Amino acid sequence: MTRYHAPELARGALGALIGIAVAGASARAVPGGPELLPFIVAPMGACAVLLFAVPASPLAQPWPVLGGNLISTAVGLSAHWLFDDVLLAAAVGVGAAIGVMMLLGCLHPPGGACALLAATATPAIHDQGPLFVLSPVAVNTVVLLLVAIAVNNLSGKRYPHRPAPPAPAGPAAEALGITTPDVEEAMKRLADRLDVLPADIVAIVRDAETHALDRRLGSIPVARIMNTDVAVVHPFESIYRARTLIVQRQVKTLPVIDEERRVIGVVSIIDLFTRDIVELETVDSIMRTEVTTIPQETPVADLVPMMTSEGYKNVPVVDCEGRLAGMITRGELIAVLHRALLGAG
């Protein structure tokens, strides 16, 4: 049984409340149509479930929502006009709508309900005719979709959903690790096709791998293994001073910090390689300001993708106030993984 967190519950319930209210009010404000024509149609309730409770579902993306509801309504109306028997019209309307949605790549469960509603049209829907597709169905759908875009993104849930691109894998991971094409092939071989995106499955698997490694390591925080005796420079110090520190301390990267020990840049041995032996320019003239830092409570397992797939070799560690607390290198990470392997043996 899935357990939802408070933000998810709030987004699902309040989002649906706002969406249905605004969609209904918008359709009611549109002039014309029979007096008994509904201003909000029942399939919008199911549509709200998808848009606000599971907005990452492939069935809840904009094209399935728009295409599924509108095309299915048109198909249902066609069945209503072609067949006098209500049951036959309902069966043909829903079956044909599902087939069309699958062909057009806009499968949306509420679309089946839209087709059924149109195929078994009440007198008001019958009198509205083809305009029923536009009002209220299109008005309800478009407004509900716009509210979903606003509510989901304002509450921190990116919508429309786009899977994050997987981090580039090294040669070993490319040869042995799970990739999106692997998942696609596996999904094709399943008896019951999964209605999820392959890239999302890859993300889940990689997150599970990280979680398993963290469990194996005993949830060690970075603070336990980082080097706290870190050589640093200030932006106003000379390049000569930075070169001297790198040589004396035998390090490859120096964090550049401000007066409050916040990391504002880094300078590496590569940055200094082509410089003059004695150079009095200040460090801020060559430092790189795009710096990735990690909190000191970060699990060590999270460093693995950073230092393998993403290629980081040295990462500054900061405390809860964003001040430099230490430095983590591949050497510390390898030492921890080595001890874990020895323990597993």
C-alpha positions as CSV (number, residue, x, y, z in Angstrom):
1,M,0.0,0.0,0.0
2,T,1.4,3.4,-1.0
3,R,1.8,5.9,1.8
4,Y,1.6,9.5,0.7
5,H,3.5,12.3,2.5
6,A,1.7,15.5,3.7
7,P,2.8,17.6,0.7
8,E,1.5,15.0,-1.8
9,L,-1.8,14.7,0.1
10,A,-2.2,18.5,0.1
11,R,-1.3,18.8,-3.6
12,G,-3.7,16.0,-4.5
13,A,-6.7,17.1,-2.5
14,L,-6.3,20.9,-2.7
15,G,-5.2,20.8,-6.3
16,A,-8.3,18.8,-7.3
17,L,-10.5,21.1,-5.3
18,I,-9.2,24.2,-7.0
19,G,-9.0,22.6,-10.4
20,I,-12.6,21.3,-10.4
21,A,-14.0,24.6,-9.0
22,V,-12.2,26.8,-11.6
23,A,-12.9,24.4,-14.5
24,G,-16.6,24.3,-13.6
25,A,-16.8,28.1,-13.1
26,S,-15.1,28.7,-16.4
27,A,-17.6,26.4,-18.3
28,R,-20.5,28.0,-16.5
29,A,-19.3,31.4,-17.6
30,V,-19.4,30.4,-21.3
31,P,-22.7,31.6,-22.9
32,G,-24.9,29.3,-24.9
33,G,-26.0,25.8,-24.8
34,P,-29.2,24.1,-23.4
35,E,-30.2,25.1,-19.9
36,L,-29.7,21.6,-18.5
37,L,-26.3,21.1,-20.0
38,P,-23.7,20.2,-17.3
39,F,-21.0,22.8,-16.7
40,I,-18.6,20.2,-15.3
41,V,-18.7,16.6,-16.6
42,A,-18.1,13.6,-14.4
43,P,-14.9,12.4,-16.2
44,M,-13.1,15.5,-14.9
45,G,-13.1,13.9,-11.5
46,A,-11.0,11.0,-12.7
47,C,-8.9,13.5,-14.7
48,A,-8.2,15.4,-11.5
49,V,-6.9,12.2,-9.8
50,L,-4.3,11.8,-12.5
51,L,-3.3,15.4,-12.8
52,F,-2.9,16.1,-9.1
53,A,-2.2,12.8,-7.4
54,V,0.0,11.1,-10.0
55,P,1.2,13.9,-12.3
56,A,4.3,12.0,-13.4
57,S,2.2,9.2,-15.0
58,P,2.4,8.9,-18.8
59,L,-1.4,8.9,-18.7
60,A,-1.5,12.3,-17.1
61,Q,0.6,14.3,-19.5
62,P,-0.9,17.2,-21.6
63,W,-1.4,15.3,-24.9
64,P,-3.1,12.3,-23.3
65,V,-5.3,14.6,-21.2
66,L,-6.3,16.9,-24.1
67,G,-6.4,14.4,-26.9
68,G,-7.9,11.6,-24.8
69,N,-10.8,13.7,-23.5
70,L,-11.6,15.6,-26.7
71,I,-11.1,12.8,-29.3
72,S,-13.0,10.3,-27.1
73,T,-15.9,12.7,-26.7
74,A,-16.1,13.1,-30.5
75,V,-16.0,9.3,-31.0
76,G,-18.7,8.8,-28.4
77,L,-21.0,11.4,-30.0
78,S,-20.4,9.7,-33.4
79,A,-21.6,6.4,-31.9
80,H,-24.6,8.1,-30.4
81,W,-25.7,9.4,-33.8
82,L,-24.9,6.1,-35.6
83,F,-26.7,3.7,-33.3
84,D,-30.2,4.0,-31.9
85,D,-29.7,1.3,-29.2
86,V,-28.1,3.0,-26.2
87,L,-26.2,-0.1,-25.1
88,L,-24.7,-0.7,-28.5
89,A,-23.8,3.0,-28.9
90,A,-22.0,2.9,-25.5
91,A,-20.1,-0.3,-26.3
92,V,-19.0,0.9,-29.7
93,G,-18.2,4.4,-28.5
94,V,-15.9,3.3,-25.6
95,G,-14.2,0.5,-27.6
96,A,-13.6,2.8,-30.6
97,A,-12.4,5.6,-28.4
98,I,-9.8,3.4,-26.6
99,G,-8.6,2.1,-30.0
100,V,-8.2,5.7,-31.4
101,M,-6.4,6.9,-28.2
102,M,-4.0,4.0,-28.4
103,L,-3.3,4.7,-32.1
104,L,-2.7,8.4,-31.5
105,G,-0.6,7.9,-28.4
106,C,-3.1,9.8,-26.1
107,L,-4.4,7.0,-23.9
108,H,-6.2,8.6,-20.9
109,P,-8.6,6.6,-18.7
110,P,-11.1,9.6,-18.3
111,G,-11.3,9.6,-22.1
112,G,-13.2,6.3,-21.9
113,A,-15.6,8.0,-19.5
114,C,-16.0,10.9,-21.9
115,A,-16.8,8.6,-24.7
116,L,-19.4,6.8,-22.6
117,L,-21.0,10.0,-21.5
118,A,-21.3,11.2,-25.1
119,A,-22.5,7.9,-26.5
120,T,-25.3,7.8,-23.9
121,A,-26.1,11.4,-24.4
122,T,-28.8,13.1,-22.3
123,P,-31.3,15.3,-24.2
124,A,-29.2,18.4,-23.3
125,I,-26.0,16.8,-24.6
126,H,-27.9,15.7,-27.7
127,D,-29.1,19.2,-28.3
128,Q,-25.6,20.7,-27.9
129,G,-24.4,18.4,-30.6
130,P,-20.8,18.7,-31.8
131,L,-20.4,21.8,-29.7
132,F,-20.4,19.5,-26.6
133,V,-16.8,18.7,-27.5
134,L,-15.9,22.3,-27.0
135,S,-18.3,23.3,-24.2
136,P,-18.1,22.0,-21.6
137,V,-15.5,19.2,-22.3
138,A,-12.7,21.3,-23.9
139,V,-13.3,24.1,-21.5
140,N,-13.2,21.8,-18.5
141,T,-10.1,19.9,-19.8
142,V,-8.0,23.0,-20.7
143,V,-8.7,24.9,-17.5
144,L,-8.1,21.8,-15.4
145,L,-4.8,21.2,-17.2
146,L,-3.7,24.9,-16.7
147,V,-4.5,24.7,-13.0
148,A,-2.5,21.4,-12.8
149,I,0.5,23.1,-14.4
150,A,0.3,25.9,-11.9
151,V,-0.4,23.8,-8.8
152,N,2.2,21.1,-9.5
153,N,5.0,23.4,-10.3
154,L,4.3,25.8,-7.5
155,S,4.3,22.9,-5.0
156,G,7.7,21.6,-6.3
157,K,6.4,18.9,-8.7
158,R,7.6,19.5,-12.2
159,Y,4.8,19.2,-14.7
160,P,4.6,18.3,-17.5
161,H,6.8,15.4,-16.3
162,R,10.2,15.0,-18.0
163,P,12.5,12.3,-16.8
164,A,15.9,13.6,-15.7
165,P,18.6,12.7,-18.2
166,P,20.8,9.9,-16.8
167,A,24.3,10.9,-15.8
168,P,26.9,9.8,-18.3
169,A,28.3,6.4,-17.4
170,G,31.9,5.4,-17.4
171,P,33.2,2.4,-19.5
172,A,32.6,-0.1,-16.7
173,A,29.1,1.2,-15.8
174,E,28.3,1.3,-19.5
175,A,29.2,-2.3,-19.9
176,L,27.7,-3.7,-16.7
177,G,25.1,-1.2,-15.5
178,I,21.4,-0.9,-16.4
179,T,20.6,1.6,-19.2
180,T,17.4,3.0,-20.6
181,P,17.5,0.7,-23.7
182,D,17.9,-2.3,-21.4
183,V,14.8,-1.3,-19.6
184,E,12.9,-0.7,-22.8
185,E,13.8,-4.2,-24.1
186,A,12.7,-5.7,-20.7
187,M,9.4,-3.9,-20.9
188,K,8.7,-5.2,-24.4
189,R,9.2,-8.8,-23.1
190,L,6.8,-8.4,-20.2
191,A,3.4,-10.1,-20.5
192,D,1.7,-7.1,-19.0
193,R,3.2,-3.8,-20.3
194,L,4.1,-1.4,-17.6
195,D,2.6,2.1,-18.0
196,V,5.7,3.9,-16.8
197,L,8.6,5.5,-18.7
198,P,11.8,3.5,-19.0
199,A,13.9,6.5,-17.9
200,D,11.9,6.6,-14.7
201,I,12.6,2.9,-14.0
202,V,16.3,3.5,-14.6
203,A,16.2,6.4,-12.1
204,I,14.4,4.2,-9.5
205,V,17.0,1.4,-10.0
206,R,19.9,3.8,-9.6
207,D,18.4,5.4,-6.5
208,A,17.8,1.9,-5.1
209,E,21.5,1.0,-5.8
210,T,22.6,4.1,-4.0
211,H,20.3,3.3,-1.1
212,A,21.6,-0.2,-0.9
213,L,25.2,1.0,-0.9
214,D,24.4,3.5,1.8
215,R,22.9,0.7,3.9
216,R,26.0,-1.5,3.3
217,L,28.3,1.3,4.4
218,G,26.2,1.9,7.5
219,S,24.9,5.3,6.4
220,I,28.3,7.0,7.0
221,P,28.0,10.8,6.6
222,V,30.7,12.6,4.7
223,A,31.7,14.4,7.9
224,R,33.1,11.1,9.2
225,I,35.7,10.7,6.4
226,M,36.4,14.2,5.1
227,N,39.7,15.9,5.5
228,T,39.2,18.9,7.9
229,D,42.7,20.3,7.5
230,V,42.1,22.0,4.2
231,A,44.5,24.4,2.5
232,V,42.5,27.4,1.3
233,V,43.1,30.8,-0.3
234,H,41.2,34.1,-0.4
235,P,40.3,35.8,-3.6
236,F,42.6,38.7,-2.9
237,E,45.7,36.5,-2.5
238,S,48.2,36.2,-5.3
239,I,48.4,33.4,-7.8
240,Y,52.0,32.8,-6.5
241,R,50.6,32.2,-3.0
242,A,48.1,29.6,-4.4
243,R,50.9,27.9,-6.4
244,T,53.1,27.7,-3.2
245,L,50.3,26.2,-1.2
246,I,49.6,23.5,-3.8
247,V,53.2,22.5,-3.8
248,Q,53.7,22.6,-0.1
249,R,50.5,20.8,0.8
250,Q,50.7,18.4,-2.2
251,V,47.1,19.0,-3.1
252,K,45.5,19.5,-6.5
253,T,42.7,21.8,-5.7
254,L,42.3,24.8,-3.3
255,P,38.9,26.1,-2.3
256,V,38.6,29.9,-2.5
257,I,36.7,31.3,0.5
258,D,35.4,34.7,1.7
259,E,35.7,36.2,5.1
260,E,32.9,34.0,6.5
261,R,34.6,30.8,5.1
262,R,32.0,30.4,2.4
263,V,33.2,28.7,-0.8
264,I,33.1,31.2,-3.6
265,G,35.4,29.4,-6.1
266,V,38.2,26.9,-6.6
267,V,41.6,27.0,-8.2
268,S,43.3,23.8,-9.3
269,I,46.8,22.8,-10.4
270,I,45.5,22.7,-13.9
271,D,44.5,26.4,-13.7
272,L,48.1,27.2,-12.6
273,F,49.9,24.9,-15.0
274,T,50.5,27.5,-17.8
275,R,51.0,30.5,-15.5
276,D,54.3,32.2,-14.9
277,I,56.4,30.9,-12.0
278,V,56.0,34.2,-10.1
279,E,52.7,35.9,-10.8
280,L,51.2,38.6,-8.6
281,E,47.7,38.7,-10.0
282,T,45.0,37.8,-7.6
283,V,43.4,34.4,-7.3
284,D,39.9,35.8,-8.3
285,S,41.3,36.5,-11.8
286,I,41.6,32.8,-12.6
287,M,39.4,30.9,-10.1
288,R,36.4,29.0,-11.2
289,T,33.2,30.2,-9.6
290,E,30.9,27.3,-10.5
291,V,31.5,25.1,-7.5
292,T,29.7,22.0,-6.4
293,T,29.6,21.7,-2.6
294,I,27.9,19.0,-0.4
295,P,26.5,19.2,3.1
296,Q,28.6,17.4,5.7
297,E,25.6,15.1,6.6
298,T,25.5,13.8,3.0
299,P,25.7,10.0,2.9
300,V,29.0,8.7,1.5
301,A,27.0,6.6,-0.9
302,D,25.8,9.7,-2.7
303,L,29.5,10.5,-3.6
304,V,29.8,7.4,-5.8
305,P,27.8,8.8,-8.8
306,M,29.4,12.2,-8.3
307,M,32.9,10.9,-8.5
308,T,32.4,8.2,-11.1
309,S,29.7,9.2,-13.6
310,E,30.0,13.0,-13.1
311,G,33.8,13.0,-12.8
312,Y,34.3,15.0,-9.6
313,K,37.7,14.5,-8.0
314,N,37.5,16.9,-5.1
315,V,34.4,18.3,-3.5
316,P,34.2,20.9,-0.7
317,V,32.1,20.0,2.2
318,V,30.0,22.7,4.0
319,D,28.3,22.9,7.4
320,C,24.7,23.8,8.0
321,E,25.5,27.5,7.5
322,G,27.2,27.0,4.2
323,R,30.8,27.5,5.6
324,L,33.7,25.3,4.5
325,A,34.0,22.3,6.9
326,G,36.3,20.0,5.0
327,M,37.2,18.5,1.7
328,I,36.4,15.1,0.3
329,T,38.6,13.4,-2.4
330,R,38.4,10.2,-4.4
331,G,41.1,8.9,-2.0
332,E,38.8,9.0,1.0
333,L,35.9,7.5,-1.0
334,I,38.1,4.6,-2.3
335,A,39.3,3.9,1.3
336,V,35.7,3.6,2.6
337,L,34.7,1.4,-0.3
338,H,37.8,-0.8,0.2
339,R,36.9,-1.3,3.9
340,A,33.3,-2.2,2.9
341,L,34.6,-4.8,0.4
342,L,36.9,-6.3,3.0
343,G,34.0,-6.5,5.4
344,A,31.9,-8.2,2.7
345,G,34.6,-10.8,2.3
